[in-house]
Amino acid sequence: MFISISYQLILIILGIYSITAQSPCDIVTFEYGNVCRCTEKYCDVIDPLGIIPNAQAAVYESTSEYAGTHRLTKLPNLQFQSQRNPNITDLYEIDYTTTYQTIIGFGGAFTDSSAVVTSQLSENLQKILLEQYFGKDGLNYNIGRIPMGAADFSLSLYTYASVPNDFDLNNFTISMDLPIKIPFIKSAMAMSNETIYFFGSPWYAPDWLKNASNPVGTLNGVPGDKYHKSWARYFSKFIEAYESQGIPIWGITSQNEYSQVKDFKGLFYTSQQLADWVRVDLGPELRTNHPSVKIMIYDDDMDLMFIRIAEMINRNTSINKYVDGIAVHWYATVDMIFPDFYEMYITRLAFPQFFYFASEACEGYLKADEGPKMGMWRRGTNYALSIIGDLLVGATGWTDWNVVLDLHGGPNQFQYYVDSPIIANTTSGNVFYKNPMYYAMGHFSKFLPRDSIRVEMKLVKEEKMRYVVPLKIVSFKTPINQMVIIALNQDTNHTQIVQVKDPNHGYLTLTLLPESIQTIVYNVATTD
């Protein structure tokens, strides 16, 4: 059901029905929209879920500046009704008997850039910033990506094995991570009530392992030789070094964006070359020395995903015993104008033996739209669209890129800038801003704990057939027996009113304002 409604009327509705948050957003308006300001004295807090009465559902909402700038604002509880409202034509039905993937988690990357930016804030504000993600009142992040050495968001290029021809890696060292990055990670661990799953991803290999005659960085030799085995051992050394610092490594990805390297600095593979190295060197190395560590291959853009995974797996199916999951990036989706969810869908159909995991995403990466756009609401709804779309085709989690950047979207060694859910003023060191992407992430990470299971939700009746369905919606059952529904209204002008039927509770009426995101939580009814 579509309702055409003016923004003036929307604001009146919001004034009547919204609950004032215990610590609401301290709104600051920039050129592109509203952000929430945080200082040592004040930072907004998400109202706790609390006890949900039977036959009711809690609702959290985020909206644009045109509809009140709600940012994970808790609304009055919804009441289940025993009868369907005949005036609402769109009906979704939950089917508890049909279930899909299990959630691994949500989080972001501990890049050098993020660690440096955080270190330039006052000591108290550093703690407040990390609490936004990992504290008990934060977003409940439980995934952390760690670049294995330098990444594009580092201030210099380095590896952990700088001594030439040290094939046994006797001089391997993570000493460059000790002053800032590792304390940054351990601070997050200390304040988290979650078990954070850390996974490592390499960008750059030591130059002495590469073919010097090739202008594009490639490993010297062939799989099985000392170059390839030494690079595989590098992964074990990273795992061991970080675990010696009290940071357990849950998984690794085989190579960040392996198909896109164009210079000697990076490490390029064809899909077949990467598959051979994983099968001959990396897989046996980790299964022998670190059998519990998850191995994720691909870690590249979603376009052409199916073809490339098929090339890897079908080249020699013995690789299967060394692969746990497929990591994928959201890039090449033109900021979600043409999302490539179908690529993950058909890949998962063909290769269901692996878990699928979104390992990197950010806004502001396109040259035409580079860097932070403070408060741009569209970037928040793009995150929500990507996460829901990935979850609907089988993703088990979603990882953001830099957890925080400066006002320019850096710093880094290449003067290449992107956006981040949190942007900090490193000049003053006394303020940071939470962008719409932060709250979009929270609609998922805050309410979908690890081991939640996706439950079928069917659109059983709609007002009319539509080429583009403006409402994107997904549902999960959590380990504590709660149902979580996340919905996004993509329509820029119309409110969406739909009903959701739970077979054990009755009917819920959801009202989503234009370009709004809602998370709905209720207790699953027990059956005797």
C-alpha positions in Angstrom: 0.0 0.0 0.0 1.4 3.4 -1.0 0.6 6.6 0.9 1.6 9.9 -0.6 2.4 12.2 2.3 4.0 15.6 2.8 7.1 16.0 4.9 5.3 18.5 7.1 2.7 15.8 8.0 5.5 13.3 8.6 7.1 15.6 11.1 3.8 16.0 12.9 3.4 12.2 13.0 6.9 11.9 14.4 6.2 14.4 17.1 3.2 12.5 18.2 4.5 8.9 18.1 8.2 9.0 18.7 9.7 8.4 22.1 12.4 10.8 23.2 15.7 8.9 23.4 17.5 8.7 26.7 20.5 10.3 24.9 19.4 11.5 21.5 21.6 12.5 18.6 23.4 15.8 19.0 22.6 16.9 15.4 25.1 18.9 13.4 24.1 19.9 9.8 26.7 19.7 7.1 26.4 20.3 3.4 25.0 16.9 2.6 22.9 16.3 5.7 22.9 15.6 9.4 25.4 13.8 11.6 25.5 13.0 15.3 28.3 14.8 17.2 30.2 13.1 20.0 32.6 14.8 22.4 34.0 13.9 25.8 30.9 15.5 27.4 28.2 13.9 25.3 27.5 11.2 22.8 24.2 9.7 21.9 23.2 6.3 23.2 20.8 3.7 21.8 18.0 3.0 24.1 18.3 -0.6 25.5 15.9 -3.2 24.2 14.7 -4.1 27.7 11.9 -6.6 28.4 9.4 -6.9 25.5 5.9 -7.7 26.7 4.1 -10.7 25.1 2.2 -9.8 21.9 4.2 -6.7 21.4 7.3 -5.8 19.3 10.0 -3.2 19.9 10.8 -0.9 17.0 14.0 1.1 16.2 14.0 3.6 13.4 16.4 5.7 11.4 15.3 8.4 9.0 16.7 11.2 6.9 16.8 14.9 8.0 13.5 15.4 6.1 11.8 13.0 8.5 13.1 14.0 11.9 16.7 12.7 11.8 15.9 9.6 13.8 19.0 7.6 14.4 18.2 4.2 15.9 15.4 5.9 17.8 13.3 3.6 19.8 9.6 4.0 18.9 6.5 2.9 20.9 6.0 -0.8 20.9 3.8 -2.3 18.2 0.9 -4.5 19.2 0.0 -7.8 17.5 -3.5 -8.0 16.2 -5.5 -11.2 15.8 -7.1 -10.1 12.6 -5.7 -8.8 9.4 -6.4 -5.2 8.4 -8.3 -5.5 5.0 -7.2 -1.9 4.1 -3.5 -2.9 3.9 -2.9 -4.9 0.8 0.7 -5.9 1.2 1.2 -8.9 3.4 4.4 -10.8 4.4 4.2 -14.1 6.2 6.9 -15.7 8.4 7.6 -19.4 7.8 9.5 -20.9 10.7 9.8 -24.2 8.9 12.0 -22.8 6.2 15.4 -21.6 7.4 18.7 -20.6 5.7 22.2 -19.4 6.8 23.5 -18.8 10.2 25.0 -15.4 11.1 28.8 -15.2 11.8 28.8 -11.5 12.6 29.2 -7.8 11.7 32.1 -5.5 12.1 34.8 -3.4 10.5 38.5 -3.1 9.8 41.3 -2.2 12.1 43.4 -0.4 9.5 46.5 1.6 10.2 44.6 4.7 9.2 41.9 4.1 11.7 44.4 3.4 14.4 46.3 6.6 13.7 43.2 8.7 13.6 41.9 7.3 16.9 45.3 7.9 18.5 45.1 11.6 17.6 42.0 12.1 19.8 42.1 12.8 23.5 42.4 9.7 25.6 38.8 9.9 26.9 37.5 10.4 23.4 39.4 7.4 22.1 37.6 5.2 24.6 34.2 6.8 23.7 34.8 6.2 20.0 35.6 2.5 20.5 32.6 2.1 22.8 30.4 3.2 19.9 31.3 -0.1 18.1 32.3 -2.5 20.9 31.0 -1.2 24.2 27.8 -2.5 25.9 25.8 0.5 24.6 27.4 0.4 21.1 26.7 -1.6 18.0 27.9 -5.0 19.3 30.5 -5.4 16.6 31.9 -9.0 16.7 34.0 -9.1 13.5 37.4 -7.4 13.1 39.4 -7.4 9.8 43.2 -7.0 10.2 45.4 -6.1 7.3 48.4 -8.4 7.3 51.0 -5.7 7.1 50.4 -2.5 5.1 47.2 -1.9 3.2 46.1 1.0 1.0 44.9 2.7 4.2 48.4 2.7 5.8 50.7 5.6 6.0 53.6 3.7 4.4 54.2 0.4 2.6 55.7 -2.4 4.7 55.6 -6.1 5.2 56.5 -8.4 8.1 59.4 -10.0 6.2 61.7 -7.3 5.0 65.0 -9.3 5.0 65.7 -10.6 1.5 65.7 -14.3 0.8 64.7 -15.2 4.4 62.6 -18.1 3.2 62.3 -19.6 6.7 61.1 -16.2 7.9 63.4 -16.2 10.8 63.3 -12.4 10.8 59.5 -12.2 10.6 58.2 -9.4 12.9 55.1 -7.4 13.6 57.0 -4.8 15.4 55.5 -2.0 13.3 52.0 -3.0 14.6 53.0 -2.9 18.3 52.9 0.9 19.0 49.4 1.8 17.7 47.5 -0.9 15.8 47.7 -3.7 18.3 46.8 -1.5 21.4 43.9 -0.2 19.2 42.6 -3.8 18.7 43.2 -4.8 22.3 41.3 -1.8 23.6 38.3 -2.9 21.5 38.6 -6.5 22.9 38.8 -5.2 26.5 35.5 -3.3 26.3 33.5 -5.9 24.3 31.1 -8.4 25.8 31.3 -10.3 22.5 33.9 -12.8 21.2 35.4 -10.8 18.3 36.2 -13.0 15.3 39.4 -11.5 13.8 40.4 -12.3 10.2 43.6 -11.3 8.4 43.9 -10.2 4.8 47.1 -9.5 2.9 47.7 -6.6 0.5 51.4 -6.7 -0.2 54.0 -9.5 -0.2 57.7 -9.0 0.3 59.4 -7.9 -3.0 62.0 -10.7 -2.7 59.2 -13.3 -3.1 58.1 -11.7 -6.4 59.1 -12.2 -10.0 61.4 -9.2 -10.6 61.0 -9.4 -14.4 57.3 -8.8 -14.2 56.2 -5.1 -13.8 53.1 -6.4 -12.0 53.6 -8.1 -8.7 53.4 -11.9 -8.9 54.9 -14.7 -6.9 58.2 -16.0 -8.3 58.3 -19.7 -9.4 55.4 -22.2 -9.3 53.2 -23.6 -6.5 55.1 -25.9 -4.3 58.4 -24.1 -4.6 60.2 -22.2 -1.9 58.6 -18.9 -2.9 55.1 -20.1 -2.7 55.7 -22.1 0.5 57.4 -19.2 2.2 54.4 -17.0 1.4 52.1 -19.6 2.9 54.3 -19.8 6.0 53.9 -16.0 6.2 50.3 -16.6 7.1 51.1 -19.0 9.9 53.7 -16.5 11.2 51.1 -13.7 11.3 48.6 -15.9 13.2 51.2 -17.0 15.7 52.5 -13.4 16.2 49.1 -12.0 16.8 48.1 -14.8 19.1 51.2 -14.1 21.1 49.8 -10.6 21.7 46.5 -12.1 22.9 44.7 -11.5 19.7 43.2 -14.8 18.4 42.8 -15.1 14.6 39.6 -16.8 13.5 40.2 -16.7 9.8 42.2 -15.4 6.9 41.4 -14.4 3.3 43.8 -15.6 0.6 44.5 -12.1 -1.0 42.8 -8.8 -1.0 41.4 -8.0 -4.5 43.9 -10.3 -6.2 42.5 -9.6 -9.8 42.9 -5.8 -9.7 46.7 -5.4 -9.0 48.3 -3.2 -11.7 51.8 -2.5 -10.3 54.7 -4.3 -8.7 53.7 -3.2 -5.1 50.7 -5.5 -5.0 50.3 -9.2 -5.5 48.4 -10.3 -8.6 47.0 -13.8 -9.4 44.8 -15.2 -12.1 42.0 -17.2 -10.5 43.7 -20.4 -11.5 47.0 -19.3 -10.0 45.4 -18.4 -6.7 43.5 -21.7 -6.6 46.8 -23.6 -7.2 48.6 -21.8 -4.5 45.8 -22.3 -2.0 45.5 -26.0 -2.9 49.3 -26.8 -2.9 50.7 -24.4 -0.3 48.4 -22.3 1.8 45.8 -25.0 2.5 48.2 -27.7 3.7 50.2 -25.1 5.7 47.2 -23.9 7.7 45.4 -27.2 8.0 48.6 -28.6 9.5 49.6 -25.8 11.8 46.4 -23.9 12.4 43.5 -26.3 11.6 40.8 -24.2 13.4 41.6 -21.1 11.3 39.0 -20.5 8.6 40.3 -20.1 5.0 38.3 -17.7 2.8 39.2 -17.4 -0.8 38.3 -14.7 -3.4 38.1 -11.5 -1.3 37.3 -9.5 -4.4 34.5 -7.5 -6.0 31.1 -9.1 -6.5 31.0 -8.6 -10.3 32.3 -11.7 -12.1 32.2 -13.6 -8.8 30.6 -16.7 -10.2 33.0 -17.1 -13.1 36.0 -16.7 -11.0 34.9 -19.0 -8.2 34.0 -21.6 -10.8 37.5 -21.3 -12.3 39.0 -21.8 -8.8 36.9 -24.8 -7.7 36.6 -26.6 -11.0 40.3 -26.4 -11.7 40.9 -29.1 -9.2 38.2 -30.1 -6.7 40.7 -31.2 -4.1 40.8 -27.5 -3.1 37.5 -28.1 -1.4 39.1 -29.5 1.7 41.1 -26.3 2.2 38.3 -23.8 1.7 35.8 -22.9 4.4 34.2 -19.7 2.9 34.0 -17.2 0.1 34.8 -13.6 1.0 33.4 -10.9 -1.3 33.5 -7.1 -1.6 30.5 -4.8 -2.6 32.5 -2.6 -5.0 31.6 -2.3 -8.7 28.0 -2.0 -7.7 28.0 1.7 -8.7 27.0 2.8 -5.2 24.1 0.3 -5.1 22.4 1.6 -8.3 22.9 -1.8 -9.9 23.7 -4.2 -7.1 25.1 -7.6 -8.0 23.3 -9.8 -5.5 22.6 -12.2 -8.3 26.3 -13.1 -8.5 26.4 -14.3 -4.9 23.0 -16.1 -5.4 24.1 -18.2 -8.4 27.6 -18.8 -6.9 26.0 -20.1 -3.7 23.6 -22.3 -5.6 26.6 -23.8 -7.5 28.9 -24.1 -4.5 26.7 -24.5 -1.3 29.5 -26.2 0.6 31.1 -22.9 1.6 29.9 -20.0 3.8 29.6 -16.6 2.1 30.9 -13.5 3.9 30.9 -9.8 2.9 34.5 -8.8 3.8 34.8 -5.2 2.8 32.6 -2.2 1.8 32.7 1.6 2.0 31.2 4.6 0.4 33.0 7.4 -1.3 35.4 5.1 -3.2 34.3 6.3 -6.7 36.5 9.1 -8.2 33.4 11.1 -9.1 32.1 11.0 -5.5 35.3 10.5 -3.5 35.7 10.9 0.2 33.4 11.8 3.0 30.0 13.4 2.3 29.1 14.3 5.9 25.5 13.3 6.7 24.6 12.1 3.2 21.6 9.9 4.1 21.7 8.0 0.8 25.0 6.5 1.9 23.3 5.0 4.9 20.4 3.5 2.9 23.0 2.1 0.5 24.6 0.2 3.4 21.2 -1.1 4.5 20.3 -2.2 0.9 23.6 -4.0 0.5 23.3 -5.8 3.8 19.7 -6.9 3.3 20.5 -7.9 -0.3 23.5 -9.9 0.8 21.6 -11.6 3.6 18.8 -12.6 1.3 21.2 -14.4 -1.0 23.0 -16.2 1.8 25.7 -14.0 3.3 26.6 -14.9 6.9 27.9 -11.4 7.9 29.1 -8.0 6.6 32.3 -6.2 7.3 32.7 -2.4 6.9 36.1 -1.0 5.8 37.8 1.7 8.0 36.0 2.0 11.4 37.1 5.7 11.5 38.8 8.2 9.2 39.7 11.9 9.4 37.7 14.8 7.9 39.4 14.2 4.5 38.7 10.5 4.5 42.3 9.5 5.3 45.2 9.6 6.0 47.0 7.0 3.8 50.0 6.6 1.6 48.2 7.2 -1.7 46.2 10.3 -0.9 43.1 8.2 -1.8 40.1 9.1 0.3 36.8 7.3 1.1 34.0 7.7 3.7 33.5 6.0 7.0 30.7 5.5 9.5 32.7 7.7 12.0 34.7 10.7 10.9 37.0 12.4 13.5 38.4 15.9 13.7 42.1 15.1 14.3 43.0 18.8 14.3 41.1 19.6 17.5 41.2 16.0 18.8 38.0 16.7 20.7 35.1 15.7 18.5 34.0 12.9 16.1 30.8 12.6 14.0 28.6 9.6 13.3 27.5 9.3 9.7 24.3 7.7 8.5 26.3 4.5 7.7 27.0 4.0 11.4 23.3 3.8 12.2 22.6 1.6 9.2 25.1 -0.9 10.4 23.6 -0.8 13.9 20.2 -1.9 12.6 21.8 -5.2 11.9 24.8 -5.6 14.3 23.0 -4.4 17.4 20.2 -6.9 17.1 21.5 -9.9 15.1 23.9 -11.8 17.4 26.1 -14.6 16.2 24.3 -17.8 15.5 21.0 -16.1 14.5 19.3 -18.0 11.7 17.5 -16.5 8.7 13.9 -17.5 8.6 11.7 -17.4 5.4 9.5 -14.3 5.0 7.2 -14.5 2.0 5.4 -11.7 0.2 2.0 -13.5 0.0 -0.1 -10.6 -1.3 0.7 -7.2 -2.7 -1.3 -4.3 -4.0 -0.1 -4.7 -7.5 2.8 -6.2 -9.4 5.8 -3.9 -9.3 9.0 -4.1 -11.3 10.9 -2.6 -8.4 9.7 -3.5 -4.9 10.5 -0.4 -2.7 10.5 -2.4 0.5 13.4 -4.7 1.3 12.9 -6.9 4.3 14.6 -9.8 6.0 13.9 -11.8 9.2 16.0 -13.9 11.6 15.5 -16.0 14.8 18.1 -15.3 17.4 19.7 -17.7 19.9 17.7 -16.2 22.7 14.5 -17.0 20.8 13.6 -13.6 19.5 12.5 -12.7 16.0 14.3 -9.8 14.4 13.0 -8.1 11.2 15.0 -5.4 9.4 13.2 -3.4 6.7 14.3 -0.6 4.3 11.9 1.6 2.4 13.8 2.7 -0.7 11.0 5.0 -1.9 12.0 8.6 -1.7 8.5 10.0 -1.7 6.0 7.4 -0.3 5.4 5.8 3.1 5.1 2.0 2.9 2.5 0.4 5.1 2.6 -3.4 5.2 1.5 -6.2 7.5 3.6 -9.1 8.7 1.9 -12.3 9.8 3.5 -14.4 12.5 1.7 -17.8 12.6 2.0 -17.8 16.4 1.3 -14.2 17.2 -1.0 -12.6 14.6 -0.5 -9.5 12.5 2.0 -6.6 12.9 1.5 -3.4 11.0 4.7 -1.7 9.9 4.8 1.9 8.8 8.0 2.9 7.1 8.6 6.6 6.1 10.3 7.4 2.9 14.0 6.3 2.9 13.7 4.9 6.4 15.2 1.8 8.1 13.4 -0.1 10.9 14.4 -3.0 13.1 11.6 -4.9 14.8 12.2 -7.3 17.7 9.7 -9.5 19.5 9.8 -12.8 21.5 9.1 -15.9 19.6 6.0 -17.6 21.0 6.6 -20.9 22.7 4.5 -23.8 21.7 3.6 -26.6 24.1 
